[in-house]
């Protein structure tokens, strides 16, 4: 999963040009990255599980959208 979620860059390319510094240590940055990564992996797994559990309903909705383009209640 680490291939999907790479290291976070605080400030991006512009951050390298500016003299912006993180208001926390590198260790804290690593801890934050790990927690965010864990949240994303958990959310991804939960979403995958829900889609599998409700696959028939998802396919029905997809087919309705393909046929009608709009779904109303």
mmCIF file of the N, C-alpha and C atoms, coordinates in Angstrom:
data_MODEL
# 
_entry.id   MODEL 
# 
loop_
_atom_site.group_PDB 
_atom_site.id 
_atom_site.type_symbol 
_atom_site.label_atom_id 
_atom_site.label_alt_id 
_atom_site.label_comp_id 
_atom_site.label_asym_id 
_atom_site.label_entity_id 
_atom_site.label_seq_id 
_atom_site.pdbx_PDB_ins_code 
_atom_site.Cartn_x 
_atom_site.Cartn_y 
_atom_site.Cartn_z 
_atom_site.occupancy 
_atom_site.B_iso_or_equiv 
_atom_site.pdbx_formal_charge 
_atom_site.auth_seq_id 
_atom_site.auth_comp_id 
_atom_site.auth_asym_id 
_atom_site.auth_atom_id 
_atom_site.pdbx_PDB_model_num 
ATOM 1   N N  . UNK A 1 1  ? 0.822   -1.193 0.000   1.00 0.00 ? 1  UNK A N  1 
ATOM 2   C CA . UNK A 1 1  ? 0.000   0.000  0.000   1.00 0.00 ? 1  UNK A CA 1 
ATOM 3   C C  . UNK A 1 1  ? 0.864   1.253  0.000   1.00 0.00 ? 1  UNK A C  1 
ATOM 4   N N  . UNK A 1 2  ? 2.082   1.141  0.439   1.00 0.00 ? 2  UNK A N  1 
ATOM 5   C CA . UNK A 1 2  ? 2.964   2.303  0.461   1.00 0.00 ? 2  UNK A CA 1 
ATOM 6   C C  . UNK A 1 2  ? 3.255   2.840  -0.924  1.00 0.00 ? 2  UNK A C  1 
ATOM 7   N N  . UNK A 1 3  ? 3.097   1.997  -1.963  1.00 0.00 ? 3  UNK A N  1 
ATOM 8   C CA . UNK A 1 3  ? 3.308   2.465  -3.325  1.00 0.00 ? 3  UNK A CA 1 
ATOM 9   C C  . UNK A 1 3  ? 2.248   3.480  -3.722  1.00 0.00 ? 3  UNK A C  1 
ATOM 10  N N  . UNK A 1 4  ? 1.053   3.310  -3.186  1.00 0.00 ? 4  UNK A N  1 
ATOM 11  C CA . UNK A 1 4  ? -0.056  4.195  -3.533  1.00 0.00 ? 4  UNK A CA 1 
ATOM 12  C C  . UNK A 1 4  ? 0.061   5.515  -2.787  1.00 0.00 ? 4  UNK A C  1 
ATOM 13  N N  . UNK A 1 5  ? 0.407   5.432  -1.522  1.00 0.00 ? 5  UNK A N  1 
ATOM 14  C CA . UNK A 1 5  ? 0.466   6.628  -0.697  1.00 0.00 ? 5  UNK A CA 1 
ATOM 15  C C  . UNK A 1 5  ? 1.920   6.924  -0.392  1.00 0.00 ? 5  UNK A C  1 
ATOM 16  N N  . UNK A 1 6  ? 2.486   7.850  -1.131  1.00 0.00 ? 6  UNK A N  1 
ATOM 17  C CA . UNK A 1 6  ? 3.893   8.187  -0.969  1.00 0.00 ? 6  UNK A CA 1 
ATOM 18  C C  . UNK A 1 6  ? 4.100   9.172  0.162   1.00 0.00 ? 6  UNK A C  1 
ATOM 19  N N  . UNK A 1 7  ? 5.297   9.633  0.317   1.00 0.00 ? 7  UNK A N  1 
ATOM 20  C CA . UNK A 1 7  ? 5.599   10.597 1.377   1.00 0.00 ? 7  UNK A CA 1 
ATOM 21  C C  . UNK A 1 7  ? 4.893   11.924 1.121   1.00 0.00 ? 7  UNK A C  1 
ATOM 22  N N  . UNK A 1 8  ? 4.546   12.571 2.189   1.00 0.00 ? 8  UNK A N  1 
ATOM 23  C CA . UNK A 1 8  ? 3.857   13.855 2.106   1.00 0.00 ? 8  UNK A CA 1 
ATOM 24  C C  . UNK A 1 8  ? 4.889   14.962 2.071   1.00 0.00 ? 8  UNK A C  1 
ATOM 25  N N  . UNK A 1 9  ? 4.670   15.933 1.212   1.00 0.00 ? 9  UNK A N  1 
ATOM 26  C CA . UNK A 1 9  ? 5.563   17.077 1.133   1.00 0.00 ? 9  UNK A CA 1 
ATOM 27  C C  . UNK A 1 9  ? 4.820   18.294 1.662   1.00 0.00 ? 9  UNK A C  1 
ATOM 28  N N  . UNK A 1 10 ? 5.239   18.811 2.775   1.00 0.00 ? 10 UNK A N  1 
ATOM 29  C CA . UNK A 1 10 ? 4.590   19.985 3.344   1.00 0.00 ? 10 UNK A CA 1 
ATOM 30  C C  . UNK A 1 10 ? 5.081   21.220 2.609   1.00 0.00 ? 10 UNK A C  1 
ATOM 31  N N  . UNK A 1 11 ? 4.230   21.744 1.761   1.00 0.00 ? 11 UNK A N  1 
ATOM 32  C CA . UNK A 1 11 ? 4.578   22.944 1.033   1.00 0.00 ? 11 UNK A CA 1 
ATOM 33  C C  . UNK A 1 11 ? 4.829   22.694 -0.441  1.00 0.00 ? 11 UNK A C  1 
ATOM 34  N N  . UNK A 1 12 ? 4.987   21.438 -0.837  1.00 0.00 ? 12 UNK A N  1 
ATOM 35  C CA . UNK A 1 12 ? 5.173   21.115 -2.245  1.00 0.00 ? 12 UNK A CA 1 
ATOM 36  C C  . UNK A 1 12 ? 6.387   21.791 -2.847  1.00 0.00 ? 12 UNK A C  1 
ATOM 37  N N  . UNK A 1 13 ? 6.341   22.003 -4.144  1.00 0.00 ? 13 UNK A N  1 
ATOM 38  C CA . UNK A 1 13 ? 7.471   22.642 -4.836  1.00 0.00 ? 13 UNK A CA 1 
ATOM 39  C C  . UNK A 1 13 ? 7.672   24.067 -4.365  1.00 0.00 ? 13 UNK A C  1 
ATOM 40  N N  . UNK A 1 14 ? 6.554   24.760 -4.157  1.00 0.00 ? 14 UNK A N  1 
ATOM 41  C CA . UNK A 1 14 ? 6.666   26.138 -3.689  1.00 0.00 ? 14 UNK A CA 1 
ATOM 42  C C  . UNK A 1 14 ? 7.304   26.180 -2.306  1.00 0.00 ? 14 UNK A C  1 
ATOM 43  N N  . UNK A 1 15 ? 7.030   25.118 -1.506  1.00 0.00 ? 15 UNK A N  1 
ATOM 44  C CA . UNK A 1 15 ? 7.611   25.053 -0.169  1.00 0.00 ? 15 UNK A CA 1 
ATOM 45  C C  . UNK A 1 15 ? 9.122   25.046 -0.207  1.00 0.00 ? 15 UNK A C  1 
ATOM 46  N N  . UNK A 1 16 ? 9.702   24.435 -1.247  1.00 0.00 ? 16 UNK A N  1 
ATOM 47  C CA . UNK A 1 16 ? 11.153  24.391 -1.366  1.00 0.00 ? 16 UNK A CA 1 
ATOM 48  C C  . UNK A 1 16 ? 11.711  25.769 -1.692  1.00 0.00 ? 16 UNK A C  1 
ATOM 49  N N  . UNK A 1 17 ? 10.947  26.578 -2.408  1.00 0.00 ? 17 UNK A N  1 
ATOM 50  C CA . UNK A 1 17 ? 11.405  27.914 -2.797  1.00 0.00 ? 17 UNK A CA 1 
ATOM 51  C C  . UNK A 1 17 ? 11.235  28.917 -1.654  1.00 0.00 ? 17 UNK A C  1 
ATOM 52  N N  . UNK A 1 18 ? 10.218  28.674 -0.832  1.00 0.00 ? 18 UNK A N  1 
ATOM 53  C CA . UNK A 1 18 ? 9.960   29.591 0.274   1.00 0.00 ? 18 UNK A CA 1 
ATOM 54  C C  . UNK A 1 18 ? 10.777  29.161 1.490   1.00 0.00 ? 18 UNK A C  1 
ATOM 55  N N  . UNK A 1 19 ? 10.826  30.002 2.462   1.00 0.00 ? 19 UNK A N  1 
ATOM 56  C CA . UNK A 1 19 ? 11.543  29.651 3.683   1.00 0.00 ? 19 UNK A CA 1 
ATOM 57  C C  . UNK A 1 19 ? 10.556  29.211 4.764   1.00 0.00 ? 19 UNK A C  1 
ATOM 58  N N  . UNK A 1 20 ? 9.556   28.436 4.360   1.00 0.00 ? 20 UNK A N  1 
ATOM 59  C CA . UNK A 1 20 ? 8.545   27.935 5.286   1.00 0.00 ? 20 UNK A CA 1 
ATOM 60  C C  . UNK A 1 20 ? 9.099   26.754 6.047   1.00 0.00 ? 20 UNK A C  1 
ATOM 61  N N  . UNK A 1 21 ? 8.898   26.750 7.338   1.00 0.00 ? 21 UNK A N  1 
ATOM 62  C CA . UNK A 1 21 ? 9.324   25.612 8.143   1.00 0.00 ? 21 UNK A CA 1 
ATOM 63  C C  . UNK A 1 21 ? 8.124   25.037 8.861   1.00 0.00 ? 21 UNK A C  1 
ATOM 64  N N  . UNK A 1 22 ? 8.142   23.736 9.036   1.00 0.00 ? 22 UNK A N  1 
ATOM 65  C CA . UNK A 1 22 ? 7.056   23.062 9.733   1.00 0.00 ? 22 UNK A CA 1 
ATOM 66  C C  . UNK A 1 22 ? 7.078   23.471 11.195  1.00 0.00 ? 22 UNK A C  1 
ATOM 67  N N  . UNK A 1 23 ? 5.887   23.639 11.760  1.00 0.00 ? 23 UNK A N  1 
ATOM 68  C CA . UNK A 1 23 ? 5.846   24.000 13.189  1.00 0.00 ? 23 UNK A CA 1 
ATOM 69  C C  . UNK A 1 23 ? 5.947   22.763 14.082  1.00 0.00 ? 23 UNK A C  1 
ATOM 70  N N  . UNK A 1 24 ? 6.574   21.688 13.566  1.00 0.00 ? 24 UNK A N  1 
ATOM 71  C CA . UNK A 1 24 ? 6.735   20.470 14.342  1.00 0.00 ? 24 UNK A CA 1 
ATOM 72  C C  . UNK A 1 24 ? 7.957   19.713 13.831  1.00 0.00 ? 24 UNK A C  1 
ATOM 73  N N  . UNK A 1 25 ? 8.416   18.780 14.619  1.00 0.00 ? 25 UNK A N  1 
ATOM 74  C CA . UNK A 1 25 ? 9.655   18.058 14.297  1.00 0.00 ? 25 UNK A CA 1 
ATOM 75  C C  . UNK A 1 25 ? 9.442   17.045 13.184  1.00 0.00 ? 25 UNK A C  1 
ATOM 76  N N  . UNK A 1 26 ? 10.549  16.534 12.668  1.00 0.00 ? 26 UNK A N  1 
ATOM 77  C CA . UNK A 1 26 ? 10.502  15.499 11.641  1.00 0.00 ? 26 UNK A CA 1 
ATOM 78  C C  . UNK A 1 26 ? 9.842   14.240 12.192  1.00 0.00 ? 26 UNK A C  1 
ATOM 79  N N  . UNK A 1 27 ? 10.099  13.917 13.442  1.00 0.00 ? 27 UNK A N  1 
ATOM 80  C CA . UNK A 1 27 ? 9.495   12.738 14.079  1.00 0.00 ? 27 UNK A CA 1 
ATOM 81  C C  . UNK A 1 27 ? 7.970   12.910 14.148  1.00 0.00 ? 27 UNK A C  1 
ATOM 82  N N  . UNK A 1 28 ? 7.524   14.094 14.526  1.00 0.00 ? 28 UNK A N  1 
ATOM 83  C CA . UNK A 1 28 ? 6.086   14.364 14.564  1.00 0.00 ? 28 UNK A CA 1 
ATOM 84  C C  . UNK A 1 28 ? 5.494   14.278 13.164  1.00 0.00 ? 28 UNK A C  1 
ATOM 85  N N  . UNK A 1 29 ? 6.231   14.785 12.182  1.00 0.00 ? 29 UNK A N  1 
ATOM 86  C CA . UNK A 1 29 ? 5.798   14.704 10.788  1.00 0.00 ? 29 UNK A CA 1 
ATOM 87  C C  . UNK A 1 29 ? 5.618   13.253 10.356  1.00 0.00 ? 29 UNK A C  1 
ATOM 88  N N  . UNK A 1 30 ? 6.565   12.393 10.728  1.00 0.00 ? 30 UNK A N  1 
ATOM 89  C CA . UNK A 1 30 ? 6.476   10.978 10.390  1.00 0.00 ? 30 UNK A CA 1 
ATOM 90  C C  . UNK A 1 30 ? 5.286   10.321 11.076  1.00 0.00 ? 30 UNK A C  1 
ATOM 91  N N  . UNK A 1 31 ? 5.037   10.702 12.332  1.00 0.00 ? 31 UNK A N  1 
ATOM 92  C CA . UNK A 1 31 ? 3.891   10.151 13.068  1.00 0.00 ? 31 UNK A CA 1 
ATOM 93  C C  . UNK A 1 31 ? 2.581   10.585 12.423  1.00 0.00 ? 31 UNK A C  1 
ATOM 94  N N  . UNK A 1 32 ? 2.501   11.851 12.029  1.00 0.00 ? 32 UNK A N  1 
ATOM 95  C CA . UNK A 1 32 ? 1.299   12.350 11.350  1.00 0.00 ? 32 UNK A CA 1 
ATOM 96  C C  . UNK A 1 32 ? 1.077   11.615 10.031  1.00 0.00 ? 32 UNK A C  1 
ATOM 97  N N  . UNK A 1 33 ? 2.134   11.457 9.250   1.00 0.00 ? 33 UNK A N  1 
ATOM 98  C CA . UNK A 1 33 ? 2.044   10.739 7.981   1.00 0.00 ? 33 UNK A CA 1 
ATOM 99  C C  . UNK A 1 33 ? 1.545   9.317  8.197   1.00 0.00 ? 33 UNK A C  1 
ATOM 100 N N  . UNK A 1 34 ? 2.073   8.642  9.221   1.00 0.00 ? 34 UNK A N  1 
ATOM 101 C CA . UNK A 1 34 ? 1.670   7.267  9.499   1.00 0.00 ? 34 UNK A CA 1 
ATOM 102 C C  . UNK A 1 34 ? 0.199   7.197  9.887   1.00 0.00 ? 34 UNK A C  1 
ATOM 103 N N  . UNK A 1 35 ? -0.257  8.136  10.710  1.00 0.00 ? 35 UNK A N  1 
ATOM 104 C CA . UNK A 1 35 ? -1.665  8.144  11.131  1.00 0.00 ? 35 UNK A CA 1 
ATOM 105 C C  . UNK A 1 35 ? -2.599  8.437  9.956   1.00 0.00 ? 35 UNK A C  1 
ATOM 106 N N  . UNK A 1 36 ? -2.219  9.387  9.120   1.00 0.00 ? 36 UNK A N  1 
ATOM 107 C CA . UNK A 1 36 ? -3.035  9.707  7.940   1.00 0.00 ? 36 UNK A CA 1 
ATOM 108 C C  . UNK A 1 36 ? -3.070  8.513  7.001   1.00 0.00 ? 36 UNK A C  1 
ATOM 109 N N  . UNK A 1 37 ? -1.925  7.883  6.797   1.00 0.00 ? 37 UNK A N  1 
ATOM 110 C CA . UNK A 1 37 ? -1.852  6.687  5.942   1.00 0.00 ? 37 UNK A CA 1 
ATOM 111 C C  . UNK A 1 37 ? -2.774  5.599  6.488   1.00 0.00 ? 37 UNK A C  1 
ATOM 112 N N  . UNK A 1 38 ? -2.747  5.403  7.823   1.00 0.00 ? 38 UNK A N  1 
ATOM 113 C CA . UNK A 1 38 ? -3.586  4.389  8.462   1.00 0.00 ? 38 UNK A CA 1 
ATOM 114 C C  . UNK A 1 38 ? -5.071  4.716  8.242   1.00 0.00 ? 38 UNK A C  1 
ATOM 115 N N  . UNK A 1 39 ? -5.438  5.985  8.367   1.00 0.00 ? 39 UNK A N  1 
ATOM 116 C CA . UNK A 1 39 ? -6.826  6.399  8.149   1.00 0.00 ? 39 UNK A CA 1 
ATOM 117 C C  . UNK A 1 39 ? -7.261  6.126  6.715   1.00 0.00 ? 39 UNK A C  1 
ATOM 118 N N  . UNK A 1 40 ? -6.389  6.431  5.764   1.00 0.00 ? 40 UNK A N  1 
ATOM 119 C CA . UNK A 1 40 ? -6.708  6.226  4.354   1.00 0.00 ? 40 UNK A CA 1 
ATOM 120 C C  . UNK A 1 40 ? -6.847  4.747  4.043   1.00 0.00 ? 40 UNK A C  1 
ATOM 121 N N  . UNK A 1 41 ? -5.925  3.941  4.550   1.00 0.00 ? 41 UNK A N  1 
ATOM 122 C CA . UNK A 1 41 ? -5.981  2.491  4.306   1.00 0.00 ? 41 UNK A CA 1 
ATOM 123 C C  . UNK A 1 41 ? -7.257  1.916  4.911   1.00 0.00 ? 41 UNK A C  1 
ATOM 124 N N  . UNK A 1 42 ? -7.609  2.337  6.121   1.00 0.00 ? 42 UNK A N  1 
ATOM 125 C CA . UNK A 1 42 ? -8.827  1.857  6.775   1.00 0.00 ? 42 UNK A CA 1 
ATOM 126 C C  . UNK A 1 42 ? -10.066 2.263  5.994   1.00 0.00 ? 42 UNK A C  1 
ATOM 127 N N  . UNK A 1 43 ? -10.121 3.513  5.554   1.00 0.00 ? 43 UNK A N  1 
ATOM 128 C CA . UNK A 1 43 ? -11.268 3.985  4.777   1.00 0.00 ? 43 UNK A CA 1 
ATOM 129 C C  . UNK A 1 43 ? -11.368 3.242  3.447   1.00 0.00 ? 43 UNK A C  1 
ATOM 130 N N  . UNK A 1 44 ? -10.235 3.006  2.809   1.00 0.00 ? 44 UNK A N  1 
ATOM 131 C CA . UNK A 1 44 ? -10.225 2.275  1.542   1.00 0.00 ? 44 UNK A CA 1 
ATOM 132 C C  . UNK A 1 44 ? -10.743 0.855  1.747   1.00 0.00 ? 44 UNK A C  1 
ATOM 133 N N  . UNK A 1 45 ? -10.291 0.187  2.804   1.00 0.00 ? 45 UNK A N  1 
ATOM 134 C CA . UNK A 1 45 ? -10.732 -1.177 3.080   1.00 0.00 ? 45 UNK A CA 1 
ATOM 135 C C  . UNK A 1 45 ? -12.225 -1.210 3.392   1.00 0.00 ? 45 UNK A C  1 
ATOM 136 N N  . UNK A 1 46 ? -12.695 -0.261 4.185   1.00 0.00 ? 46 UNK A N  1 
ATOM 137 C CA . UNK A 1 46 ? -14.124 -0.213 4.530   1.00 0.00 ? 46 UNK A CA 1 
ATOM 138 C C  . UNK A 1 46 ? -14.967 0.012  3.274   1.00 0.00 ? 46 UNK A C  1 
ATOM 139 N N  . UNK A 1 47 ? -14.525 0.910  2.413   1.00 0.00 ? 47 UNK A N  1 
ATOM 140 C CA . UNK A 1 47 ? -15.240 1.179  1.161   1.00 0.00 ? 47 UNK A CA 1 
ATOM 141 C C  . UNK A 1 47 ? -15.274 -0.057 0.282   1.00 0.00 ? 47 UNK A C  1 
ATOM 142 N N  . UNK A 1 48 ? -14.139 -0.734 0.166   1.00 0.00 ? 48 UNK A N  1 
ATOM 143 C CA . UNK A 1 48 ? -14.083 -1.965 -0.628  1.00 0.00 ? 48 UNK A CA 1 
ATOM 144 C C  . UNK A 1 48 ? -15.030 -3.018 -0.064  1.00 0.00 ? 48 UNK A C  1 
ATOM 145 N N  . UNK A 1 49 ? -15.028 -3.178 1.258   1.00 0.00 ? 49 UNK A N  1 
ATOM 146 C CA . UNK A 1 49 ? -15.913 -4.153 1.896   1.00 0.00 ? 49 UNK A CA 1 
ATOM 147 C C  . UNK A 1 49 ? -17.383 -3.817 1.650   1.00 0.00 ? 49 UNK A C  1 
ATOM 148 N N  . UNK A 1 50 ? -17.733 -2.538 1.785   1.00 0.00 ? 50 UNK A N  1 
ATOM 149 C CA . UNK A 1 50 ? -19.124 -2.123 1.556   1.00 0.00 ? 50 UNK A CA 1 
ATOM 150 C C  . UNK A 1 50 ? -19.549 -2.352 0.109   1.00 0.00 ? 50 UNK A C  1 
ATOM 151 N N  . UNK A 1 51 ? -18.657 -2.029 -0.835  1.00 0.00 ? 51 UNK A N  1 
ATOM 152 C CA . UNK A 1 51 ? -18.989 -2.239 -2.243  1.00 0.00 ? 51 UNK A CA 1 
ATOM 153 C C  . UNK A 1 51 ? -19.180 -3.723 -2.548  1.00 0.00 ? 51 UNK A C  1 
ATOM 154 N N  . UNK A 1 52 ? -18.349 -4.571 -1.950  1.00 0.00 ? 52 UNK A N  1 
ATOM 155 C CA . UNK A 1 52 ? -18.501 -6.011 -2.148  1.00 0.00 ? 52 UNK A CA 1 
ATOM 156 C C  . UNK A 1 52 ? -19.803 -6.508 -1.522  1.00 0.00 ? 52 UNK A C  1 
ATOM 157 N N  . UNK A 1 53 ? -20.089 -6.037 -0.315  1.00 0.00 ? 53 UNK A N  1 
ATOM 158 C CA . UNK A 1 53 ? -21.291 -6.456 0.405   1.00 0.00 ? 53 UNK A CA 1 
ATOM 159 C C  . UNK A 1 53 ? -22.557 -6.052 -0.348  1.00 0.00 ? 53 UNK A C  1 
ATOM 160 N N  . UNK A 1 54 ? -22.541 -4.887 -0.968  1.00 0.00 ? 54 UNK A N  1 
ATOM 161 C CA . UNK A 1 54 ? -23.722 -4.349 -1.649  1.00 0.00 ? 54 UNK A CA 1 
ATOM 162 C C  . UNK A 1 54 ? -23.546 -4.341 -3.166  1.00 0.00 ? 54 UNK A C  1 
ATOM 163 N N  . UNK A 1 55 ? -22.752 -5.269 -3.663  1.00 0.00 ? 55 UNK A N  1 
ATOM 164 C CA . UNK A 1 55 ? -22.416 -5.308 -5.095  1.00 0.00 ? 55 UNK A CA 1 
ATOM 165 C C  . UNK A 1 55 ? -23.665 -5.337 -5.974  1.00 0.00 ? 55 UNK A C  1 
ATOM 166 N N  . UNK A 1 56 ? -24.644 -6.162 -5.628  1.00 0.00 ? 56 UNK A N  1 
ATOM 167 C CA . UNK A 1 56 ? -25.859 -6.247 -6.444  1.00 0.00 ? 56 UNK A CA 1 
ATOM 168 C C  . UNK A 1 56 ? -26.571 -4.904 -6.526  1.00 0.00 ? 56 UNK A C  1 
ATOM 169 N N  . UNK A 1 57 ? -26.691 -4.223 -5.390  1.00 0.00 ? 57 UNK A N  1 
ATOM 170 C CA . UNK A 1 57 ? -27.361 -2.911 -5.379  1.00 0.00 ? 57 UNK A CA 1 
ATOM 171 C C  . UNK A 1 57 ? -26.563 -1.879 -6.171  1.00 0.00 ? 57 UNK A C  1 
ATOM 172 N N  . UNK A 1 58 ? -25.236 -1.915 -6.040  1.00 0.00 ? 58 UNK A N  1 
ATOM 173 C CA . UNK A 1 58 ? -24.385 -0.977 -6.784  1.00 0.00 ? 58 UNK A CA 1 
ATOM 174 C C  . UNK A 1 58 ? -24.557 -1.204 -8.287  1.00 0.00 ? 58 UNK A C  1 
ATOM 175 N N  . UNK A 1 59 ? -24.601 -2.467 -8.691  1.00 0.00 ? 59 UNK A N  1 
ATOM 176 C CA . UNK A 1 59 ? -24.789 -2.771 -10.108 1.00 0.00 ? 59 UNK A CA 1 
ATOM 177 C C  . UNK A 1 59 ? -26.156 -2.322 -10.607 1.00 0.00 ? 59 UNK A C  1 
ATOM 178 N N  . UNK A 1 60 ? -27.201 -2.461 -9.776  1.00 0.00 ? 60 UNK A N  1 
ATOM 179 C CA . UNK A 1 60 ? -28.541 -1.992 -10.160 1.00 0.00 ? 60 UNK A CA 1 
ATOM 180 C C  . UNK A 1 60 ? -28.549 -0.473 -10.379 1.00 0.00 ? 60 UNK A C  1 
ATOM 181 N N  . UNK A 1 61 ? -27.911 0.245  -9.457  1.00 0.00 ? 61 UNK A N  1 
ATOM 182 C CA . UNK A 1 61 ? -27.844 1.708  -9.577  1.00 0.00 ? 61 UNK A CA 1 
ATOM 183 C C  . UNK A 1 61 ? -27.045 2.091  -10.822 1.00 0.00 ? 61 UNK A C  1 
ATOM 184 N N  . UNK A 1 62 ? -25.931 1.409  -11.054 1.00 0.00 ? 62 UNK A N  1 
ATOM 185 C CA . UNK A 1 62 ? -25.113 1.694  -12.230 1.00 0.00 ? 62 UNK A CA 1 
ATOM 186 C C  . UNK A 1 62 ? -25.908 1.455  -13.506 1.00 0.00 ? 62 UNK A C  1 
ATOM 187 N N  . UNK A 1 63 ? -26.658 0.369  -13.551 1.00 0.00 ? 63 UNK A N  1 
ATOM 188 C CA . UNK A 1 63 ? -27.463 0.064  -14.737 1.00 0.00 ? 63 UNK A CA 1 
ATOM 189 C C  . UNK A 1 63 ? -28.552 1.103  -14.941 1.00 0.00 ? 63 UNK A C  1 
ATOM 190 N N  . UNK A 1 64 ? -29.189 1.517  -13.844 1.00 0.00 ? 64 UNK A N  1 
ATOM 191 C CA . UNK A 1 64 ? -30.203 2.578  -13.940 1.00 0.00 ? 64 UNK A CA 1 
ATOM 192 C C  . UNK A 1 64 ? -29.594 3.861  -14.504 1.00 0.00 ? 64 UNK A C  1 
ATOM 193 N N  . UNK A 1 65 ? -28.431 4.211  -14.020 1.00 0.00 ? 65 UNK A N  1 
ATOM 194 C CA . UNK A 1 65 ? -27.765 5.422  -14.516 1.00 0.00 ? 65 UNK A CA 1 
ATOM 195 C C  . UNK A 1 65 ? -27.402 5.298  -15.989 1.00 0.00 ? 65 UNK A C  1 
ATOM 196 N N  . UNK A 1 66 ? -26.948 4.128  -16.385 1.00 0.00 ? 66 UNK A N  1 
ATOM 197 C CA . UNK A 1 66 ? -26.618 3.921  -17.811 1.00 0.00 ? 66 UNK A CA 1 
ATOM 198 C C  . UNK A 1 66 ? -27.863 4.050  -18.684 1.00 0.00 ? 66 UNK A C  1 
ATOM 199 N N  . UNK A 1 67 ? -28.996 3.544  -18.187 1.00 0.00 ? 67 UNK A N  1 
ATOM 200 C CA . UNK A 1 67 ? -30.233 3.563  -18.980 1.00 0.00 ? 67 UNK A CA 1 
ATOM 201 C C  . UNK A 1 67 ? -30.930 4.909  -18.953 1.00 0.00 ? 67 UNK A C  1 
ATOM 202 N N  . UNK A 1 68 ? -30.966 5.553  -17.794 1.00 0.00 ? 68 UNK A N  1 
ATOM 203 C CA . UNK A 1 68 ? -31.766 6.769  -17.652 1.00 0.00 ? 68 UNK A CA 1 
ATOM 204 C C  . UNK A 1 68 ? -30.951 8.044  -17.512 1.00 0.00 ? 68 UNK A C  1 
ATOM 205 N N  . UNK A 1 69 ? -29.700 7.916  -17.130 1.00 0.00 ? 69 UNK A N  1 
ATOM 206 C CA . UNK A 1 69 ? -28.784 9.023  -16.876 1.00 0.00 ? 69 UNK A CA 1 
ATOM 207 C C  . UNK A 1 69 ? -29.140 9.819  -15.630 1.00 0.00 ? 69 UNK A C  1 
ATOM 208 N N  . UNK A 1 70 ? -30.395 9.729  -15.159 1.00 0.00 ? 70 UNK A N  1 
ATOM 209 C CA . UNK A 1 70 ? -30.824 10.444 -13.963 1.00 0.00 ? 70 UNK A CA 1 
ATOM 210 C C  . UNK A 1 70 ? -31.683 9.507  -13.134 1.00 0.00 ? 70 UNK A C  1 
ATOM 211 N N  . UNK A 1 71 ? -31.478 9.512  -11.848 1.00 0.00 ? 71 UNK A N  1 
ATOM 212 C CA . UNK A 1 71 ? -32.302 8.713  -10.941 1.00 0.00 ? 71 UNK A CA 1 
ATOM 213 C C  . UNK A 1 71 ? -33.040 9.669  -10.028 1.00 0.00 ? 71 UNK A C  1 
ATOM 214 N N  . UNK A 1 72 ? -34.353 9.518  -9.948  1.00 0.00 ? 72 UNK A N  1 
ATOM 215 C CA . UNK A 1 72 ? -35.130 10.298 -8.992  1.00 0.00 ? 72 UNK A CA 1 
ATOM 216 C C  . UNK A 1 72 ? -35.905 9.320  -8.121  1.00 0.00 ? 72 UNK A C  1 
ATOM 217 N N  . UNK A 1 73 ? -36.214 9.742  -6.954  1.00 0.00 ? 73 UNK A N  1 
ATOM 218 C CA . UNK A 1 73 ? -36.921 8.862  -6.010  1.00 0.00 ? 73 UNK A CA 1 
ATOM 219 C C  . UNK A 1 73 ? -38.342 8.750  -6.358  1.00 0.00 ? 73 UNK A C  1 
# 
